Amino acid sequence: MNCSNPIDAAVLADYWVAALAKPEEEAVEEHLLNCDRCGTRLREMISLAEGVRRLAREGSLRMVVSDAFLQRAAEEGLRVREYAPAPGGSVECTVTAEDDILIGRLAANLSGSSSVAYQESITFAKAAPTNKMIARLVTFEEGGGERLLGEYIFNHTRSLPGPGAW
Ligand SMILES: [Zn+2]
């Protein structure tokens, strides 16, 4: 089951979300009809993507999310808790048992948007003791240097009982 000309992983991903142009899509389809190897890769990719989506919906991943993602989560009835400290500033924050998604909105001067919605793992936050978390938004310059866009302090107060509670 070898493939002399495997379909690129990015092309497979685009094929799965129907983002390919028609001729390209037909070429991939044709290839998949005759190639078990690439068919297996596609199935593996789909199950991975579904796993990631499920984790994201559970709010357990640390990642940057879009406003559309948050909108959809709210429409699905999930409780989104969001904190938006000013750059250089701090905010008092917590999570409760009813919260599903925890967002730190990091405001900065970005091309195309005015903030980054950073999702903290709700699983981690629910178990975390009272503590201070500092988030830094950095950009990479040409040549590899880092430049600080903003620093944000989250003064987390634990409001759930259990290990780590004060
Ligand atoms: Zn193939």
Residues whose N, C-alpha, C, O or C-beta is under 5 A from the ligand:
A	BS01	ZN	C3 N5 P6 I7 C35 C38
